[in-house]
Amino acid sequence: MSYQEEYERSLQDPAGFWAEQAQRIDWFRPADEVLSTDEHGLYRWFKGAMTNTCYLALDYHVENGRGDQVALYYDSPVTQSKKAYSYRQMRDEVAKIAGGLKRLGVSKGDRVIIYMPMIPQAVMTMLACARLGAVHSVVFGGFAPHELAIRIDDAKPKLIVTASSGIEVDRIIPYKPMVDKAMELAAYKPEKVVIYQRKLGALVPAKDYDIDFDQMLSEAETVGCTPVYATDPLYILYTSGTTGKPKGVVRDNGGHAVALRYSMEKIYGIKPGDVYWAASDIGWVVGHSYIVYAPLLTGASTVLFEGKPIRTPDASTFWRIIAEYKVKVMFTAPTAIRAIRKEDPQGDFIKQYDLSSLKYQFLAGERCDVATLGWAEKQLGVPVIDHWWQTESGWPMLANFPGIELMEVKPGSVTKPVAGYDLQILNEAGEAAAPNEEGYVAVKLPLPPGCLPSLWQNPLGFKDSYLERFPGYYFSGDGGFKDEQGFTYITGRVDDIINVAGHRLSTVEMEEVVAAHPAVAECAVIGVNDDLKGQIPMALVVTSVQQIDYQDLSTEIVAAVRSEIGAVAALKKVLVVGRLPKTRSGKILRKLLRAIANQEEIRIPSTIDDPAIVQEITDIIHPNLKQINL
């Protein structure tokens, strides 16, 4: 069957199409309705069906002859350690961790926050929560205590599972003190903090609420899988919101399993027994979907990598891992490829390794520039596929399809919509845009399985954020266009979210931190295009005092953003301006500021209060662009 036939079938009969795909999942109980709506009028998949995601990811494969196959390769150049876990070993370890969590009072529906580095215990804790029917919420280790506290207050977890430390190239990251600080800041107080001791020399202050991870296991019994409804939540993953408050994206159990199982074969060309590697972090959606769940649901082997594309020890690391574990498909962000290219422009490291196992290189997380795509294609000698999706979707929305039909790779394009996504480009009036006309990227409802059914305990917020802009559609928040052949191009965010090295961050949230400085009267944070990271933030501030040391102000603001949001925010440039461009009603014209900073064509809005400010701002920003990433 061709791509077009598969795609059209998924749109003409969504319930029938996904019912067929669901047959590949081992259900405890079949669905009463494949597609239905809930009490809030939101679409749900596989109502009444029962399953358990941990069972599908581990126990099922042990019971069906894959017990001795490697489920997970752990490779940590930062600690110079490696380990392989078979499906049987993973199942047994996870069952013991689940028993430990159960002994601490965790049961079906409870939330557990996981704040851990890229270690096997983090993956196993995710699966242990799924085994119990508990809801995990993984928080990226680069987030500061303030961010962790916000997530604690929203999720209200029974407990937090963390580690004593992580490693950032050659620097120890003390996780436990950050958790303790978050516990102080949070209004809601989890009962316990479970700590996996890595014994790397990090400070681990003792608190009354502490439980040692290994001690928890020593007192635990193994437990089986708790049946849950397909519509029950599997996890909450917080993504940046334009209001500055993170949004808790909910993923259900049933639709998630069906969609990820489908994606591995049809999009990535992965079958049971293959080796798949997503070089991401479990704190992001890529890590959830394609380090942990999708490979294991498929019966493939996944790679858990604790390191960086460069400096651990050098730009050869990715190629060593592909060769060593016989990786068939790799998935990373364009930022990683750009970093490697900068260190090894001629691809000399690549030539040192046998990469014959690699069939496809996938890229996502940010827009891939044509030069990076071309370099990777030339050096690797395999199709390099840029594809597009979001935390909200949980799996690809636009892609090429080696598992169905490998189409032309058009540099700059993320190819065509995935089955189930009636993806359209709409103009301001909500009508279909013409070919090559830029508009808003939207998906006609219902969204396919695997996408967020709602936000955590906030269905109204879900409707406000995604469904109101274009009634009957999910609005992605991105702009784009389709060419005459239907190939889609994503041009970037149309709101105030920026993408720093594949990490979606709210400029509104950064502005709140910047504005809190006593010398700042008002400010704007914008994303500036960057060859390496995709975008990096820049702060423009109007000071409230006339006499001030600009260097000290910049240093203090950068430090505050790092403390409140985390180093991942990457704010390094603060510019002092006399005023900010505004509408006559007083709204700051951030789109205009972005255009100036990115040296795009300037269209001065008719609503601007003083057009002369455009030149004033340009004269300040442009001389500083070369130093912005220092």
N, C-alpha and C positions, 0 to 999 in steps of 0.2 A: 504494500500500500504506500502511495506517495505521501509526502508531507501535506499537500493540499487536500487530499482525500481525508486524511486523519484529522486535520484541523477542522474542515467543514463538518465532519461527522460529530465532532465534539460540540459544535455550536448549534447544530440542528436538533440534537437530542442529548442535552447535557446529562440528564438522569440516566439514560440508557448507556451512554458512553462510559460514565464513571462507575456505574454498576458493574460493567464488564471489567474495568480495571480493578475494582474492589475484589474480584474473585481471586486475585493473586495474593490477597491477605488472608491469613488464617484467623477467622473470627470465632469468638466464643459463642456469639449469637448474631444472626443476620439482622439487617436493618428492617424496620417496619416501613420506613419511607427513605428513599435515597436522597431526595431534595425536598426540604420543607422550610417553613418560616417559624421563628420563635415568637414569644409574647411581645417582643419589641418590633416585630415585623422584619427581622433580620434573617437572612438565609442561613440554613444549617444543612450539613451533609450527614447522611447515614444515621438518621434519628432512630433510636431504639437498639442499634447494634452495640455489641459489647466486645471488648478486646483488652489487650494490655501492651503498650508499646515496648516495654522491656522484654516481655515474652517474645514478641515478634523479632526483636533485635538480637536476642541471645538464645533463650531456651528452645525456640523453634528450630534453630539451626543445629543445636546439639542433638535434639530429638530426630533430626533428619539427616544425620551423617556428617555434619561439618564440625563436630566437637574438637577435632585435632587441628583444624585449619586456623591459621593466625587471624585473629579478629583485629588486633591493634598492634602496630609497631610504634614504640615510643623511642624517639631520637632526640637527645638533648645535648647539643654541642656545648651549651653554656655550663653544664655540669659533667660533660664528658661521660655520659651514661646512655645505655641503650637497653631496651627490653622488649620482648615479644610476648603477647598474651594470646593464647588460643581461645576459641569461643567457649570451651568448657571452663577454662581458668577464669575468663571474664564473668561467666554466669555465676560461678561459685563465689568469686570476690564480691560481686554486686549483691548477691543474695545475703552475704554476711553484713555488708554495709547497710543494706535495707533492714536487716534484723537489728543492727545497732541503733539506727534512726527510730525504728519502731519502739525499742526499749526506752528511748528518750521521749516518747509520746507522740511521734509523728504518725499520722494516719491519713487516710484518703481525704483529699481536699485541703489538707494543711499546706501552707507554703514554706519553702526552705530556700533561703538565699545562699548562693554559692559564690564565694569571692576567692578565687584560687588561680594560681598560674597554670601554665600548660603542662599538667602532670596527669598521669593515669588516674589518680584518685579523684580528680575533678570530673573526668568523664564517667567514672564508675558511680560517683555520687549523683550525677544527673540521672543515670539509669536506675539507681537505687530508689530515687524519688519516684520515677515512673513505675517501678515495680510495686510500690506501695499505693500508687494512685495519688501521691502527693504532687504538688505543683512546684516545680523548681523555677527560680529566677536567678540566672547567672548574671553577675555584675562584672564587667570588664575590670581587670586588675589595675588598669591605668587611671581609673577614676579616683578622685580624692574623697576623703571622708564625708564632705558635704553632699556629694552626689550619692554616695552609698546611703546616707541617712534619709535622703528624699525617697529612695527606693524602699527602704525599711518601712517608712511611714505609710507608703502606698500599699505595699504587698502584705504588711503585717505578718511576717514569718514566725513560725513556731521557733525556729532556731536558724543560726548562720553556720555554715561550714566554710572554713578558711584554712590557710596554710601559714606556717611561720614566716615564709618569705618567698619571693620570686627573684629572678635575675634578669636584668636588662643589660645585655652584652657583658659588661664587666662590673656592674653595679648591683649590689644587693637591695631589693625592694622589701622593706619590712611591712608585711601585710597585717600582722596582728595589731601593732599600734594604730594603724589606720582604722581597723575594725573597732577597736576600743574607743577611738575618737568619734566614730560614727554612732556608736551606742550612746555616747554622751549627748550628741546633737539630736538624735532621733527622739520624737515624742513617744513613739511606740517602742517598747523594750522587749525584744525576743528573750525567751527563757534561757537559752544556752548558746554558747559559741564553741563549736567543735574545731580543734586545731590539729592539722596534720603537721607534725614536726619534721622539717627537712634537714635540720642539723647543719645549717650553712653559716652559722654565726650571727644570725639576725637577732635583734632584741625581741624577746617574747614575754612581755610583762604578764604576770599572773593575775587573774581576776576570779571572783567568786563564781562567775557564770561559766568558767572554762571547763571543757571536757577534752581530754586527749583522744585523738582519732584512734590510735592503736589500742588504747585502753578500752574505748567503746567497742572495738571489734573483739577484743579478748573476752568480753562479757556477753557477746551477742550470739544468737542462734540464727541459722539461715532461715529465710522466709520465702514463700512462693509468691506468685504474681496475683495481685488483686484485680479482679475484673472491673473495668470502668466502661462507662458509656462512650461511644464514639464522640459525642458532643461534650464530654467532660474535658476541662483544660489539662493539657500536658505541661505547659510552661507559660511564664510571663517573661517577655523580653522588652526592656524599656528602650525607647528610641526618642531622640530629641524632638521636642514639640516647639512650634513657633511661639507659644506663649511663655517659653522658658521652663515649663514644667514637663518632665519626661512623660511620654505616653506608654502605658503598659499594654503592649501588643500581646494578645492571647493566642495561643496555638492549641487546637484541640487534638485529641488522640487519633480518631479514625481518619478524618480527611487528610491529616498530616501524613499518616503512614501510607495511604493510597497514593497521594501526590508524589511523595519522595521516591517511593518504589517505582512509579511510572517514570519519573525524571531520570533516574540513574540509567535505565536502559535506552530510553528514547532520545534524551538530550546528550548524555555523556557517553553513551555506548558501553556502559559497564554491565557486566554479568557476574553472577555468583563465582567466587574464586579469583576475580581480578583484583588488582591493587590500585587504590584510588587515593590521591593526596590533595587535600585542600589546605594550602599554607595560609591559614588565617588564625584566629583566636576564638576559643569557645565563648568568649564574652560577646561576640558578634553573631549575627544570624547565620553567616556562612559556617561558622564553627558548629552551631547547633545542627544545621541541616546537613552539612557535607563533611564535617569531621566525625560527628557522632552518629546521627540517626540514619541518614540515607545509605551510607556504605554498609552499616550493620543490618538494616532492614533488608538489604539486598543479598547479604551473605558474602560480601566482598571483604577485603582487608583494607583498613584505613591507617593512615600515618598521622601520629600526633607529634608535632615538631615544636620543640622549645628552643627557639633561636631566632635569628634574623637572616635576611637574604645576603647580607654582607657582615663582615666583622665577627662572624662566629664559625670558622675563623676568618673567612674571606668570601669572595664572590663566587666560589665554587660549590658552596654548601648545597644549593638546590640540586645541582647536577649530580653530586655525590649521592644524595638521597634517592633520586630517580634511578640511578644505576644500581645502587645497593639493594633496594627493595623491589626492583623491577616494576616501577610505577607505570601503569598504562595511561592514566589520565591525570593531569595536574591542573589545579585551579588556584590562581593567586590574583592579586591586584596589580594593575599596571604600575603602581608605585614601586613594587618590588622589582619588576623588570627594569624600570628606569634606573633604580639604584644599582642593579647589577651591571647594566649597560655602561653607566658612568664609571664603574670600577674596572670593567673589562670590555672596552668598546669593540675589540676585534674578536671577542668570543673565544679567547685562548683557553680559558678554563673549561669551556664546553667541550672542546676538542679532546680533553684528557679523559673523558668518560664515555662508556658505552651506553648510549641512550636509545638503543634499538627497541626497548620495551615501550617507549613513549609514543602514543598514537595521536593524542590531541592535547593541546595546551589551551585551557580556558582562562579568560580574564574577566573580571567584574569588580564592582565596588566603587567605580568612578569611571569617567569617560576615558577611553583609551585613544591617545593621539595616534595619528597615522605613522609617525616615525617609529614609535615604540612597537607598534604592531609589525611593521616591516622588518625591524631589526630582529624581533623574536622569530618571525617566519624564516628569515634568512639563516639565522644561527641554528635553529632547532630542526629545520627541514620537515616540519609537520604542520598541519592546519592549526593556526592560532585563532581562537574563536572568542570574540568579544561578545558578551551577553549581558542582559540587564534585568535586574529585579530589585526588590526592596525588603527591608525587615518585615514590612506588613504582609508581603506575599509569601515569604518563607521559602520560595523556590522560584526558578526562572519564569519571567513573563515574556521575554523576547530572547531568542537564541537561534543558533544553527542546530542541526539535528543529525549528528553522525549515526545515531541509532535508527533513524528512519531514512533520511536522505540528506547527504552532505551537499549543501547548496554553495553557491559562489560566496567567497568571503570578500565583502566590499569594505575597504578601510573606512572607518568612521561610522559604519552601520552595525547595529546589533541584530541584523537579519530580520526575522519575522516572528509573529506572535506564537507562543506555545499553545498547545491544545487546551481548550477551556477558557482562554483569554480572548474575549471579543474586544480587542484593543483598537481604539480609534484615536485619531487626532481631531480635536474639536476646536472651533474658533470661539470667540467671546460669546457668541449667541448660542453656543452649545450645538452647532451644526458641524457636519463633517467638513474638515478643511480640504482644500484642493491639493493634488500632488505637489510636493515641494513647498507647500505653504506651512510655515511654522505655526503651531498651535499648542493646545494642552493635551497631554497624554492621559487618556481616561479608558476605563474598562467597563463595558456594558454589563450590568448585573444579570444573573448572579456571578460572583467570582467563583472560580473552580475550587475544589477541595484543597486544603493546605493553607489557604489564605486566612488572614485573621477574620474571625466571625464578629469580633467586637474588641473594645478596649477593656481592660480589667475593671470590672464593676463601674463601667462608665459608658453605657450604650448611647446616651445622648451626646457625649463627647465624640464617640465614633461617628455618629451621623453628622455632627457639626464639622468634624475635621475632614471627612472623606466623601460624604454622600450629598451634601447640600449644594456644592458649587455647580454641579450638573446633575439634576434629578434623574434617577435611573442609572447613574454611572458611579463608579468608584473613581475619584480624582487622585491621580498619583502625586500631584505636586510638581511634576516635571514637565518641561516643554520639549517639543520635538516635531518631526515631520516625516512623511513617507514619500519615497520617490515613485515614479511611474510603475515600477515593478512591485511595489508594496514593501520594499526594504525600509526599515524604520531607523531613524537617526534620533538619538536623545541629545538635546542641547543643554540640559542642566536644570537646576531648581528654579522655580518661579517664586519661591517664598524665601524666608530668611534662614534656611538651613544650608550650611556649607559642608563640603565633603573633603576632609583632610586625610589623605592617604587611605581612603576607603572608609573612614569613620565619619558618620553623620553627626554634626554638632550644631547646636543652636547658637546663632549670633546674638539672639535676644538674651540668652542665659549669660553669655560673656559680657554683654552690655550691662547687665545687672551688677556684675562684679566690678567692672570698670567704673560705673557710676557711683559705686559705694565709696570710692576714694574721696576723701574730704576736699581735695583740690579740684575735683572734676565737677563742672556745672552741668554739662550734657555731653553725650558721646554717641558714636555710631560704630559698630563693628561690621566689617564687610569681608567677603571672601575675594582674594586676589588669585588669579590663575598662576599656577606654579608648575614648571616642567617636571619636577620630581614628585610632589605630593598631590597634584591635581588642583588643590586650593589651599591657601594658608590665610589665616585671619589677620586683619590689620585694624587697629583702633584709631579713630579720629576723635580727639577730645577738645572740648572748649573748657578752659580753666576758669575757676571761680575767683582766682587771685591774680594780680598783675605781676608780682615778683615771685618767680618760682624757678627752681633748678629743673630744667626739662629732662635731664638725664636721670636724676633721682626719681622724678615722677614716672618716667617710663619703666625704670627698674622696679619700682614698687607695684605698678599696675601689672606688669608681666608676672611678678612673684605672686600677686593676689590671684590671678587667673589660674596659675599653676596649682596654687594651694586649694582653691575652691572647686575647680573643675578637673584639673589633672594635667600632666605634661602632654597628654594626647591633644589638648587644645592648640598647642604649638603657636600661641600668640607671642611674637617677638618684636613687633614693630608698633610703636605708639607715636602718632603725629599730633602735635598741638596745632589747632586751627583757630582762627578768630571767630568763626561762626560755621554753621552747617546749613546746607541747602534745604529749604523747607517749602511746603505748599503754603498758600495763604491762610489755611486753617491750622498750620503749625506742625504738620506731619513731615518728618525727615525723609528726604528723597533718597532712599538707600539704593534704589535701582540706578539712579543717576550717578551716585558715588561709585558703584560697581563698574559702570561703563567707563568712568574716568580712570579708575585704577587699572582696568584691563585694556585701556587704550582702544576702546571700541568707538564706533560712530556715536557721537553725542546728539541726542534729540532732547532739546530743552523743553520740559513740559510747560504747557500753557498755564498751569496752576502755580508755577514757581513764584515765590514772593519777590526775588530780585535776581534776574538773569546774570548780573555781573559776578555773582558768587562762583559761577562755573569756572571762570578763568582763575579766580583766586585759589580755589581748591586744586585745580589742575597744576598750578605753579608750585604747590606744596607737595602734592602726591608724586608727580612724575620724577622729580630728581631723587626720590627715595626708593624707587622701585628696584633698583639694582642691589640695594642693601637689605631688602625686605627679608630674605631668608638667611641672613648671617647669624 
